[in-house]
């Protein structure tokens, strides 16, 4: 974490649902550390690496080192996500399988500091995947187009676009969001620093392991 929190250009906000997502990742990592304390092979270190990389992405969103990876856009069955930004998170076993979704929030609607309001963290595939959770938590119907999001435009660079193609879209998305009074954090969202996930040191080691994850996602599809 940065030494001076006041120098961070963004605050990361987490709602209770996002905290639960992170708790599941932490518990899975702790269980893995307990089962394979000295095994650093990708297959037996995937949950720990996933949790560590998720914490790193949260920190990078807060410091501005990350803009996210791409704008979600509008997809039938996944809801209108033209204001949603997606970060990819990998577990070391192959292409990134998990996603973190967030919205850019103007400082005037987030206590004075521009914010990244994290909506969901989870697998990109399967039932109850991260995109389905995102739409549900925002109260958006899977096949409904939201007129208020027309300001974000329709054409977006997909997740496979190169950085020099995606970054201008992300910058434009942030500028539009910051000019939109309708962009407000989810009710109950609180700063990352006020949760148990405000430091990478919260990543479990074999000595810290203990909890077993009480929930497993069953992923389906996504971007």
Biotite code that builds the C-alpha atoms (Angstrom):
import biotite.structure as struc

atoms = struc.array([
    struc.Atom([0.000, 0.000, 0.000], chain_id="A", res_id=1, res_name="UNK", atom_name="CA", element="C"),
    struc.Atom([1.155, 3.559, -0.639], chain_id="A", res_id=2, res_name="UNK", atom_name="CA", element="C"),
    struc.Atom([2.646, 5.326, 2.370], chain_id="A", res_id=3, res_name="UNK", atom_name="CA", element="C"),
    struc.Atom([0.422, 8.403, 2.080], chain_id="A", res_id=4, res_name="UNK", atom_name="CA", element="C"),
    struc.Atom([-3.230, 7.537, 1.502], chain_id="A", res_id=5, res_name="UNK", atom_name="CA", element="C"),
    struc.Atom([-4.023, 11.199, 0.745], chain_id="A", res_id=6, res_name="UNK", atom_name="CA", element="C"),
    struc.Atom([-1.844, 11.068, -2.386], chain_id="A", res_id=7, res_name="UNK", atom_name="CA", element="C"),
    struc.Atom([-4.011, 8.430, -4.034], chain_id="A", res_id=8, res_name="UNK", atom_name="CA", element="C"),
    struc.Atom([-6.077, 9.867, -6.879], chain_id="A", res_id=9, res_name="UNK", atom_name="CA", element="C"),
    struc.Atom([-8.941, 7.411, -6.362], chain_id="A", res_id=10, res_name="UNK", atom_name="CA", element="C"),
    struc.Atom([-10.702, 5.706, -3.500], chain_id="A", res_id=11, res_name="UNK", atom_name="CA", element="C"),
    struc.Atom([-11.791, 2.124, -4.016], chain_id="A", res_id=12, res_name="UNK", atom_name="CA", element="C"),
    struc.Atom([-15.239, 1.443, -2.588], chain_id="A", res_id=13, res_name="UNK", atom_name="CA", element="C"),
    struc.Atom([-16.552, -1.979, -1.614], chain_id="A", res_id=14, res_name="UNK", atom_name="CA", element="C"),
    struc.Atom([-20.166, -2.884, -0.941], chain_id="A", res_id=15, res_name="UNK", atom_name="CA", element="C"),
    struc.Atom([-21.142, -5.808, 1.258], chain_id="A", res_id=16, res_name="UNK", atom_name="CA", element="C"),
    struc.Atom([-21.581, -8.103, -1.752], chain_id="A", res_id=17, res_name="UNK", atom_name="CA", element="C"),
    struc.Atom([-18.092, -7.291, -3.033], chain_id="A", res_id=18, res_name="UNK", atom_name="CA", element="C"),
    struc.Atom([-16.690, -7.898, 0.456], chain_id="A", res_id=19, res_name="UNK", atom_name="CA", element="C"),
    struc.Atom([-18.354, -11.314, 0.424], chain_id="A", res_id=20, res_name="UNK", atom_name="CA", element="C"),
    struc.Atom([-16.775, -12.054, -2.967], chain_id="A", res_id=21, res_name="UNK", atom_name="CA", element="C"),
    struc.Atom([-13.345, -11.203, -1.564], chain_id="A", res_id=22, res_name="UNK", atom_name="CA", element="C"),
    struc.Atom([-14.008, -13.222, 1.570], chain_id="A", res_id=23, res_name="UNK", atom_name="CA", element="C"),
    struc.Atom([-14.707, -16.299, -0.552], chain_id="A", res_id=24, res_name="UNK", atom_name="CA", element="C"),
    struc.Atom([-11.443, -15.798, -2.419], chain_id="A", res_id=25, res_name="UNK", atom_name="CA", element="C"),
    struc.Atom([-9.543, -15.328, 0.841], chain_id="A", res_id=26, res_name="UNK", atom_name="CA", element="C"),
    struc.Atom([-11.077, -18.426, 2.409], chain_id="A", res_id=27, res_name="UNK", atom_name="CA", element="C"),
    struc.Atom([-10.286, -20.542, -0.656], chain_id="A", res_id=28, res_name="UNK", atom_name="CA", element="C"),
    struc.Atom([-6.701, -19.262, -0.548], chain_id="A", res_id=29, res_name="UNK", atom_name="CA", element="C"),
    struc.Atom([-6.429, -20.037, 3.158], chain_id="A", res_id=30, res_name="UNK", atom_name="CA", element="C"),
    struc.Atom([-7.765, -23.553, 2.668], chain_id="A", res_id=31, res_name="UNK", atom_name="CA", element="C"),
    struc.Atom([-5.286, -24.124, -0.144], chain_id="A", res_id=32, res_name="UNK", atom_name="CA", element="C"),
    struc.Atom([-2.403, -22.822, 1.979], chain_id="A", res_id=33, res_name="UNK", atom_name="CA", element="C"),
    struc.Atom([-3.388, -25.238, 4.716], chain_id="A", res_id=34, res_name="UNK", atom_name="CA", element="C"),
    struc.Atom([-3.650, -28.198, 2.347], chain_id="A", res_id=35, res_name="UNK", atom_name="CA", element="C"),
    struc.Atom([-0.515, -27.426, 0.311], chain_id="A", res_id=36, res_name="UNK", atom_name="CA", element="C"),
    struc.Atom([1.669, -25.292, 2.597], chain_id="A", res_id=37, res_name="UNK", atom_name="CA", element="C"),
    struc.Atom([4.947, -25.922, 0.761], chain_id="A", res_id=38, res_name="UNK", atom_name="CA", element="C"),
    struc.Atom([3.645, -26.650, -2.735], chain_id="A", res_id=39, res_name="UNK", atom_name="CA", element="C"),
    struc.Atom([4.221, -23.711, -5.098], chain_id="A", res_id=40, res_name="UNK", atom_name="CA", element="C"),
    struc.Atom([3.106, -25.486, -8.267], chain_id="A", res_id=41, res_name="UNK", atom_name="CA", element="C"),
    struc.Atom([0.530, -23.514, -10.280], chain_id="A", res_id=42, res_name="UNK", atom_name="CA", element="C"),
    struc.Atom([-2.208, -26.086, -9.738], chain_id="A", res_id=43, res_name="UNK", atom_name="CA", element="C"),
    struc.Atom([-1.804, -26.038, -5.952], chain_id="A", res_id=44, res_name="UNK", atom_name="CA", element="C"),
    struc.Atom([-1.166, -22.305, -5.637], chain_id="A", res_id=45, res_name="UNK", atom_name="CA", element="C"),
    struc.Atom([-3.970, -21.003, -7.882], chain_id="A", res_id=46, res_name="UNK", atom_name="CA", element="C"),
    struc.Atom([-6.297, -19.745, -5.146], chain_id="A", res_id=47, res_name="UNK", atom_name="CA", element="C"),
    struc.Atom([-3.498, -17.967, -3.308], chain_id="A", res_id=48, res_name="UNK", atom_name="CA", element="C"),
    struc.Atom([-2.258, -16.328, -6.470], chain_id="A", res_id=49, res_name="UNK", atom_name="CA", element="C"),
    struc.Atom([-5.785, -15.321, -7.473], chain_id="A", res_id=50, res_name="UNK", atom_name="CA", element="C"),
    struc.Atom([-6.425, -13.669, -4.123], chain_id="A", res_id=51, res_name="UNK", atom_name="CA", element="C"),
    struc.Atom([-3.038, -11.939, -4.126], chain_id="A", res_id=52, res_name="UNK", atom_name="CA", element="C"),
    struc.Atom([-3.566, -10.626, -7.661], chain_id="A", res_id=53, res_name="UNK", atom_name="CA", element="C"),
    struc.Atom([-7.052, -9.407, -6.781], chain_id="A", res_id=54, res_name="UNK", atom_name="CA", element="C"),
    struc.Atom([-5.647, -7.410, -3.857], chain_id="A", res_id=55, res_name="UNK", atom_name="CA", element="C"),
    struc.Atom([-2.958, -6.042, -6.147], chain_id="A", res_id=56, res_name="UNK", atom_name="CA", element="C"),
    struc.Atom([-5.575, -4.928, -8.675], chain_id="A", res_id=57, res_name="UNK", atom_name="CA", element="C"),
    struc.Atom([-7.578, -3.166, -5.951], chain_id="A", res_id=58, res_name="UNK", atom_name="CA", element="C"),
    struc.Atom([-4.451, -1.318, -4.881], chain_id="A", res_id=59, res_name="UNK", atom_name="CA", element="C"),
    struc.Atom([-3.566, -0.432, -8.469], chain_id="A", res_id=60, res_name="UNK", atom_name="CA", element="C"),
    struc.Atom([-7.080, 0.914, -9.049], chain_id="A", res_id=61, res_name="UNK", atom_name="CA", element="C"),
    struc.Atom([-6.672, 3.081, -5.964], chain_id="A", res_id=62, res_name="UNK", atom_name="CA", element="C"),
    struc.Atom([-3.266, 4.455, -6.939], chain_id="A", res_id=63, res_name="UNK", atom_name="CA", element="C"),
    struc.Atom([-4.241, 4.886, -10.587], chain_id="A", res_id=64, res_name="UNK", atom_name="CA", element="C"),
    struc.Atom([-1.683, 2.339, -11.783], chain_id="A", res_id=65, res_name="UNK", atom_name="CA", element="C"),
    struc.Atom([-4.616, 0.438, -13.318], chain_id="A", res_id=66, res_name="UNK", atom_name="CA", element="C"),
    struc.Atom([-7.508, 1.780, -15.373], chain_id="A", res_id=67, res_name="UNK", atom_name="CA", element="C"),
    struc.Atom([-9.110, -1.636, -15.597], chain_id="A", res_id=68, res_name="UNK", atom_name="CA", element="C"),
    struc.Atom([-8.829, -3.705, -18.775], chain_id="A", res_id=69, res_name="UNK", atom_name="CA", element="C"),
    struc.Atom([-11.873, -2.828, -20.895], chain_id="A", res_id=70, res_name="UNK", atom_name="CA", element="C"),
    struc.Atom([-15.389, -1.409, -20.840], chain_id="A", res_id=71, res_name="UNK", atom_name="CA", element="C"),
    struc.Atom([-17.994, -4.168, -20.579], chain_id="A", res_id=72, res_name="UNK", atom_name="CA", element="C"),
    struc.Atom([-20.510, -2.648, -22.958], chain_id="A", res_id=73, res_name="UNK", atom_name="CA", element="C"),
    struc.Atom([-23.989, -3.964, -23.691], chain_id="A", res_id=74, res_name="UNK", atom_name="CA", element="C"),
    struc.Atom([-24.538, -7.710, -24.084], chain_id="A", res_id=75, res_name="UNK", atom_name="CA", element="C"),
    struc.Atom([-27.817, -9.577, -24.380], chain_id="A", res_id=76, res_name="UNK", atom_name="CA", element="C"),
    struc.Atom([-28.340, -11.699, -21.297], chain_id="A", res_id=77, res_name="UNK", atom_name="CA", element="C"),
    struc.Atom([-25.752, -9.791, -19.257], chain_id="A", res_id=78, res_name="UNK", atom_name="CA", element="C"),
    struc.Atom([-27.495, -6.439, -18.913], chain_id="A", res_id=79, res_name="UNK", atom_name="CA", element="C"),
    struc.Atom([-26.490, -2.949, -19.984], chain_id="A", res_id=80, res_name="UNK", atom_name="CA", element="C"),
    struc.Atom([-22.913, -2.478, -18.812], chain_id="A", res_id=81, res_name="UNK", atom_name="CA", element="C"),
    struc.Atom([-21.803, 0.481, -20.876], chain_id="A", res_id=82, res_name="UNK", atom_name="CA", element="C"),
    struc.Atom([-20.657, 2.255, -17.713], chain_id="A", res_id=83, res_name="UNK", atom_name="CA", element="C"),
    struc.Atom([-18.977, -0.851, -16.297], chain_id="A", res_id=84, res_name="UNK", atom_name="CA", element="C"),
    struc.Atom([-15.210, -1.352, -16.394], chain_id="A", res_id=85, res_name="UNK", atom_name="CA", element="C"),
    struc.Atom([-13.708, -4.834, -16.232], chain_id="A", res_id=86, res_name="UNK", atom_name="CA", element="C"),
    struc.Atom([-10.354, -5.865, -14.785], chain_id="A", res_id=87, res_name="UNK", atom_name="CA", element="C"),
    struc.Atom([-8.890, -9.273, -15.586], chain_id="A", res_id=88, res_name="UNK", atom_name="CA", element="C"),
    struc.Atom([-7.369, -11.302, -12.755], chain_id="A", res_id=89, res_name="UNK", atom_name="CA", element="C"),
    struc.Atom([-5.343, -14.470, -13.273], chain_id="A", res_id=90, res_name="UNK", atom_name="CA", element="C"),
    struc.Atom([-4.520, -17.423, -11.039], chain_id="A", res_id=91, res_name="UNK", atom_name="CA", element="C"),
    struc.Atom([-1.379, -18.594, -12.817], chain_id="A", res_id=92, res_name="UNK", atom_name="CA", element="C"),
    struc.Atom([-2.874, -21.684, -14.439], chain_id="A", res_id=93, res_name="UNK", atom_name="CA", element="C"),
    struc.Atom([-3.741, -20.189, -17.832], chain_id="A", res_id=94, res_name="UNK", atom_name="CA", element="C"),
    struc.Atom([-5.536, -17.187, -19.365], chain_id="A", res_id=95, res_name="UNK", atom_name="CA", element="C"),
    struc.Atom([-7.183, -14.942, -16.748], chain_id="A", res_id=96, res_name="UNK", atom_name="CA", element="C"),
    struc.Atom([-10.358, -16.711, -15.661], chain_id="A", res_id=97, res_name="UNK", atom_name="CA", element="C"),
    struc.Atom([-11.650, -14.143, -13.156], chain_id="A", res_id=98, res_name="UNK", atom_name="CA", element="C"),
    struc.Atom([-12.947, -10.625, -13.512], chain_id="A", res_id=99, res_name="UNK", atom_name="CA", element="C"),
    struc.Atom([-13.449, -7.632, -11.245], chain_id="A", res_id=100, res_name="UNK", atom_name="CA", element="C"),
    struc.Atom([-16.141, -5.137, -12.268], chain_id="A", res_id=101, res_name="UNK", atom_name="CA", element="C"),
    struc.Atom([-16.390, -1.528, -11.154], chain_id="A", res_id=102, res_name="UNK", atom_name="CA", element="C"),
    struc.Atom([-17.847, 1.864, -12.065], chain_id="A", res_id=103, res_name="UNK", atom_name="CA", element="C"),
    struc.Atom([-16.082, 5.205, -12.151], chain_id="A", res_id=104, res_name="UNK", atom_name="CA", element="C"),
    struc.Atom([-17.749, 7.591, -9.661], chain_id="A", res_id=105, res_name="UNK", atom_name="CA", element="C"),
    struc.Atom([-17.222, 11.386, -9.580], chain_id="A", res_id=106, res_name="UNK", atom_name="CA", element="C"),
    struc.Atom([-15.771, 12.757, -6.374], chain_id="A", res_id=107, res_name="UNK", atom_name="CA", element="C"),
    struc.Atom([-18.802, 14.967, -5.695], chain_id="A", res_id=108, res_name="UNK", atom_name="CA", element="C"),
    struc.Atom([-20.872, 11.783, -5.370], chain_id="A", res_id=109, res_name="UNK", atom_name="CA", element="C"),
    struc.Atom([-18.266, 9.884, -3.350], chain_id="A", res_id=110, res_name="UNK", atom_name="CA", element="C"),
    struc.Atom([-17.268, 12.167, -0.505], chain_id="A", res_id=111, res_name="UNK", atom_name="CA", element="C"),
    struc.Atom([-14.948, 14.436, -2.461], chain_id="A", res_id=112, res_name="UNK", atom_name="CA", element="C"),
    struc.Atom([-12.522, 11.951, -4.022], chain_id="A", res_id=113, res_name="UNK", atom_name="CA", element="C"),
    struc.Atom([-13.064, 10.252, -7.380], chain_id="A", res_id=114, res_name="UNK", atom_name="CA", element="C"),
    struc.Atom([-13.889, 6.618, -6.743], chain_id="A", res_id=115, res_name="UNK", atom_name="CA", element="C"),
    struc.Atom([-13.882, 3.164, -8.277], chain_id="A", res_id=116, res_name="UNK", atom_name="CA", element="C"),
    struc.Atom([-17.005, 1.441, -6.951], chain_id="A", res_id=117, res_name="UNK", atom_name="CA", element="C"),
    struc.Atom([-16.337, -2.311, -7.056], chain_id="A", res_id=118, res_name="UNK", atom_name="CA", element="C"),
    struc.Atom([-19.478, -4.246, -7.925], chain_id="A", res_id=119, res_name="UNK", atom_name="CA", element="C"),
    struc.Atom([-18.367, -7.886, -8.134], chain_id="A", res_id=120, res_name="UNK", atom_name="CA", element="C"),
    struc.Atom([-15.362, -10.206, -8.227], chain_id="A", res_id=121, res_name="UNK", atom_name="CA", element="C"),
    struc.Atom([-15.649, -13.714, -9.595], chain_id="A", res_id=122, res_name="UNK", atom_name="CA", element="C"),
    struc.Atom([-15.309, -16.221, -12.402], chain_id="A", res_id=123, res_name="UNK", atom_name="CA", element="C"),
    struc.Atom([-16.181, -15.023, -15.886], chain_id="A", res_id=124, res_name="UNK", atom_name="CA", element="C"),
    struc.Atom([-17.990, -18.277, -16.800], chain_id="A", res_id=125, res_name="UNK", atom_name="CA", element="C"),
    struc.Atom([-20.870, -20.299, -15.443], chain_id="A", res_id=126, res_name="UNK", atom_name="CA", element="C"),
    struc.Atom([-24.095, -19.753, -13.567], chain_id="A", res_id=127, res_name="UNK", atom_name="CA", element="C"),
    struc.Atom([-23.883, -16.860, -11.113], chain_id="A", res_id=128, res_name="UNK", atom_name="CA", element="C"),
    struc.Atom([-20.824, -15.555, -12.947], chain_id="A", res_id=129, res_name="UNK", atom_name="CA", element="C"),
    struc.Atom([-19.335, -12.150, -12.280], chain_id="A", res_id=130, res_name="UNK", atom_name="CA", element="C"),
    struc.Atom([-21.373, -10.436, -15.016], chain_id="A", res_id=131, res_name="UNK", atom_name="CA", element="C"),
    struc.Atom([-24.652, -11.872, -13.805], chain_id="A", res_id=132, res_name="UNK", atom_name="CA", element="C"),
    struc.Atom([-23.802, -10.763, -10.269], chain_id="A", res_id=133, res_name="UNK", atom_name="CA", element="C"),
    struc.Atom([-22.941, -7.298, -11.536], chain_id="A", res_id=134, res_name="UNK", atom_name="CA", element="C"),
    struc.Atom([-26.277, -6.831, -13.293], chain_id="A", res_id=135, res_name="UNK", atom_name="CA", element="C"),
    struc.Atom([-28.201, -8.221, -10.333], chain_id="A", res_id=136, res_name="UNK", atom_name="CA", element="C"),
    struc.Atom([-26.446, -6.016, -7.789], chain_id="A", res_id=137, res_name="UNK", atom_name="CA", element="C"),
    struc.Atom([-27.137, -2.938, -9.887], chain_id="A", res_id=138, res_name="UNK", atom_name="CA", element="C"),
    struc.Atom([-30.769, -3.953, -10.319], chain_id="A", res_id=139, res_name="UNK", atom_name="CA", element="C"),
    struc.Atom([-30.420, -4.269, -14.091], chain_id="A", res_id=140, res_name="UNK", atom_name="CA", element="C"),
    struc.Atom([-32.482, -6.704, -16.137], chain_id="A", res_id=141, res_name="UNK", atom_name="CA", element="C"),
    struc.Atom([-30.396, -9.045, -18.335], chain_id="A", res_id=142, res_name="UNK", atom_name="CA", element="C"),
    struc.Atom([-31.951, -7.854, -21.614], chain_id="A", res_id=143, res_name="UNK", atom_name="CA", element="C"),
    struc.Atom([-32.830, -4.251, -20.764], chain_id="A", res_id=144, res_name="UNK", atom_name="CA", element="C"),
    struc.Atom([-31.159, -1.283, -22.436], chain_id="A", res_id=145, res_name="UNK", atom_name="CA", element="C"),
    struc.Atom([-30.894, 1.734, -20.147], chain_id="A", res_id=146, res_name="UNK", atom_name="CA", element="C"),
    struc.Atom([-31.481, 5.062, -21.938], chain_id="A", res_id=147, res_name="UNK", atom_name="CA", element="C"),
    struc.Atom([-29.530, 6.971, -19.284], chain_id="A", res_id=148, res_name="UNK", atom_name="CA", element="C"),
    struc.Atom([-26.427, 5.063, -20.341], chain_id="A", res_id=149, res_name="UNK", atom_name="CA", element="C"),
    struc.Atom([-26.683, 6.214, -23.958], chain_id="A", res_id=150, res_name="UNK", atom_name="CA", element="C"),
    struc.Atom([-24.273, 8.980, -22.979], chain_id="A", res_id=151, res_name="UNK", atom_name="CA", element="C"),
    struc.Atom([-21.542, 6.327, -22.795], chain_id="A", res_id=152, res_name="UNK", atom_name="CA", element="C"),
    struc.Atom([-22.018, 5.458, -26.461], chain_id="A", res_id=153, res_name="UNK", atom_name="CA", element="C"),
    struc.Atom([-22.449, 2.097, -28.128], chain_id="A", res_id=154, res_name="UNK", atom_name="CA", element="C"),
    struc.Atom([-19.251, 1.135, -29.951], chain_id="A", res_id=155, res_name="UNK", atom_name="CA", element="C"),
    struc.Atom([-16.579, -0.174, -27.595], chain_id="A", res_id=156, res_name="UNK", atom_name="CA", element="C"),
    struc.Atom([-13.230, -1.846, -28.045], chain_id="A", res_id=157, res_name="UNK", atom_name="CA", element="C"),
    struc.Atom([-13.594, -5.459, -26.944], chain_id="A", res_id=158, res_name="UNK", atom_name="CA", element="C"),
    struc.Atom([-11.578, -7.248, -24.320], chain_id="A", res_id=159, res_name="UNK", atom_name="CA", element="C"),
    struc.Atom([-9.145, -8.433, -26.967], chain_id="A", res_id=160, res_name="UNK", atom_name="CA", element="C"),
    struc.Atom([-8.150, -4.945, -28.076], chain_id="A", res_id=161, res_name="UNK", atom_name="CA", element="C"),
    struc.Atom([-4.584, -3.741, -27.651], chain_id="A", res_id=162, res_name="UNK", atom_name="CA", element="C"),
    struc.Atom([-3.787, -1.364, -24.794], chain_id="A", res_id=163, res_name="UNK", atom_name="CA", element="C"),
    struc.Atom([-3.419, 1.612, -27.135], chain_id="A", res_id=164, res_name="UNK", atom_name="CA", element="C"),
    struc.Atom([-6.963, 0.903, -28.355], chain_id="A", res_id=165, res_name="UNK", atom_name="CA", element="C"),
    struc.Atom([-8.546, 0.171, -24.998], chain_id="A", res_id=166, res_name="UNK", atom_name="CA", element="C"),
    struc.Atom([-7.024, 2.967, -22.913], chain_id="A", res_id=167, res_name="UNK", atom_name="CA", element="C"),
    struc.Atom([-8.627, 5.882, -24.796], chain_id="A", res_id=168, res_name="UNK", atom_name="CA", element="C"),
    struc.Atom([-12.000, 4.144, -24.382], chain_id="A", res_id=169, res_name="UNK", atom_name="CA", element="C"),
    struc.Atom([-11.365, 3.762, -20.662], chain_id="A", res_id=170, res_name="UNK", atom_name="CA", element="C"),
    struc.Atom([-10.343, 7.410, -20.385], chain_id="A", res_id=171, res_name="UNK", atom_name="CA", element="C"),
    struc.Atom([-13.475, 8.497, -22.243], chain_id="A", res_id=172, res_name="UNK", atom_name="CA", element="C"),
    struc.Atom([-15.628, 6.271, -20.051], chain_id="A", res_id=173, res_name="UNK", atom_name="CA", element="C"),
    struc.Atom([-14.165, 7.853, -16.920], chain_id="A", res_id=174, res_name="UNK", atom_name="CA", element="C"),
    struc.Atom([-14.674, 11.404, -18.234], chain_id="A", res_id=175, res_name="UNK", atom_name="CA", element="C"),
    struc.Atom([-18.315, 10.670, -19.097], chain_id="A", res_id=176, res_name="UNK", atom_name="CA", element="C"),
    struc.Atom([-18.923, 9.016, -15.729], chain_id="A", res_id=177, res_name="UNK", atom_name="CA", element="C"),
    struc.Atom([-17.387, 11.919, -13.847], chain_id="A", res_id=178, res_name="UNK", atom_name="CA", element="C"),
    struc.Atom([-19.694, 14.345, -15.672], chain_id="A", res_id=179, res_name="UNK", atom_name="CA", element="C"),
    struc.Atom([-22.786, 12.248, -14.909], chain_id="A", res_id=180, res_name="UNK", atom_name="CA", element="C"),
    struc.Atom([-24.635, 12.968, -11.650], chain_id="A", res_id=181, res_name="UNK", atom_name="CA", element="C"),
    struc.Atom([-26.397, 9.633, -12.021], chain_id="A", res_id=182, res_name="UNK", atom_name="CA", element="C"),
    struc.Atom([-23.168, 7.758, -11.224], chain_id="A", res_id=183, res_name="UNK", atom_name="CA", element="C"),
    struc.Atom([-23.358, 7.124, -7.488], chain_id="A", res_id=184, res_name="UNK", atom_name="CA", element="C"),
    struc.Atom([-21.843, 4.370, -5.326], chain_id="A", res_id=185, res_name="UNK", atom_name="CA", element="C"),
    struc.Atom([-23.947, 1.418, -4.311], chain_id="A", res_id=186, res_name="UNK", atom_name="CA", element="C"),
    struc.Atom([-25.706, 1.946, -0.995], chain_id="A", res_id=187, res_name="UNK", atom_name="CA", element="C"),
    struc.Atom([-23.471, 0.926, 1.890], chain_id="A", res_id=188, res_name="UNK", atom_name="CA", element="C"),
    struc.Atom([-20.229, 0.954, -0.093], chain_id="A", res_id=189, res_name="UNK", atom_name="CA", element="C"),
    struc.Atom([-17.240, 1.890, 2.046], chain_id="A", res_id=190, res_name="UNK", atom_name="CA", element="C"),
    struc.Atom([-13.563, 2.637, 1.367], chain_id="A", res_id=191, res_name="UNK", atom_name="CA", element="C"),
    struc.Atom([-11.172, -0.246, 0.874], chain_id="A", res_id=192, res_name="UNK", atom_name="CA", element="C"),
    struc.Atom([-9.136, 0.973, 3.855], chain_id="A", res_id=193, res_name="UNK", atom_name="CA", element="C"),
    struc.Atom([-12.114, 0.323, 6.139], chain_id="A", res_id=194, res_name="UNK", atom_name="CA", element="C"),
    struc.Atom([-12.352, -3.349, 5.169], chain_id="A", res_id=195, res_name="UNK", atom_name="CA", element="C"),
    struc.Atom([-10.160, -6.337, 5.934], chain_id="A", res_id=196, res_name="UNK", atom_name="CA", element="C"),
    struc.Atom([-8.772, -6.177, 2.399], chain_id="A", res_id=197, res_name="UNK", atom_name="CA", element="C"),
    struc.Atom([-6.922, -2.878, 2.561], chain_id="A", res_id=198, res_name="UNK", atom_name="CA", element="C"),
    struc.Atom([-3.479, -4.463, 2.349], chain_id="A", res_id=199, res_name="UNK", atom_name="CA", element="C"),
    struc.Atom([-1.798, -7.204, 0.381], chain_id="A", res_id=200, res_name="UNK", atom_name="CA", element="C"),
    struc.Atom([-0.581, -8.529, 3.742], chain_id="A", res_id=201, res_name="UNK", atom_name="CA", element="C"),
    struc.Atom([-4.073, -9.970, 4.164], chain_id="A", res_id=202, res_name="UNK", atom_name="CA", element="C"),
    struc.Atom([-3.160, -12.653, 1.622], chain_id="A", res_id=203, res_name="UNK", atom_name="CA", element="C"),
    struc.Atom([-3.010, -15.932, 3.592], chain_id="A", res_id=204, res_name="UNK", atom_name="CA", element="C"),
    struc.Atom([0.133, -17.902, 4.204], chain_id="A", res_id=205, res_name="UNK", atom_name="CA", element="C"),
    struc.Atom([0.324, -21.477, 5.415], chain_id="A", res_id=206, res_name="UNK", atom_name="CA", element="C"),
    struc.Atom([0.609, -20.181, 8.988], chain_id="A", res_id=207, res_name="UNK", atom_name="CA", element="C"),
    struc.Atom([-2.492, -18.018, 8.599], chain_id="A", res_id=208, res_name="UNK", atom_name="CA", element="C"),
    struc.Atom([-4.586, -20.672, 6.894], chain_id="A", res_id=209, res_name="UNK", atom_name="CA", element="C"),
    struc.Atom([-7.564, -22.038, 8.694], chain_id="A", res_id=210, res_name="UNK", atom_name="CA", element="C"),
    struc.Atom([-10.909, -21.256, 7.149], chain_id="A", res_id=211, res_name="UNK", atom_name="CA", element="C"),
    struc.Atom([-12.455, -23.344, 4.426], chain_id="A", res_id=212, res_name="UNK", atom_name="CA", element="C"),
    struc.Atom([-14.444, -21.547, 1.779], chain_id="A", res_id=213, res_name="UNK", atom_name="CA", element="C"),
    struc.Atom([-18.139, -22.038, 2.316], chain_id="A", res_id=214, res_name="UNK", atom_name="CA", element="C"),
    struc.Atom([-19.165, -21.294, -1.256], chain_id="A", res_id=215, res_name="UNK", atom_name="CA", element="C"),
    struc.Atom([-18.012, -22.309, -4.712], chain_id="A", res_id=216, res_name="UNK", atom_name="CA", element="C"),
    struc.Atom([-19.143, -20.497, -7.850], chain_id="A", res_id=217, res_name="UNK", atom_name="CA", element="C"),
    struc.Atom([-20.368, -22.401, -10.885], chain_id="A", res_id=218, res_name="UNK", atom_name="CA", element="C"),
    struc.Atom([-19.341, -20.159, -13.771], chain_id="A", res_id=219, res_name="UNK", atom_name="CA", element="C"),
    struc.Atom([-20.952, -19.894, -17.281], chain_id="A", res_id=220, res_name="UNK", atom_name="CA", element="C"),
    struc.Atom([-20.040, -17.189, -19.797], chain_id="A", res_id=221, res_name="UNK", atom_name="CA", element="C"),
    struc.Atom([-18.772, -13.657, -20.113], chain_id="A", res_id=222, res_name="UNK", atom_name="CA", element="C"),
    struc.Atom([-16.279, -11.387, -21.786], chain_id="A", res_id=223, res_name="UNK", atom_name="CA", element="C"),
])
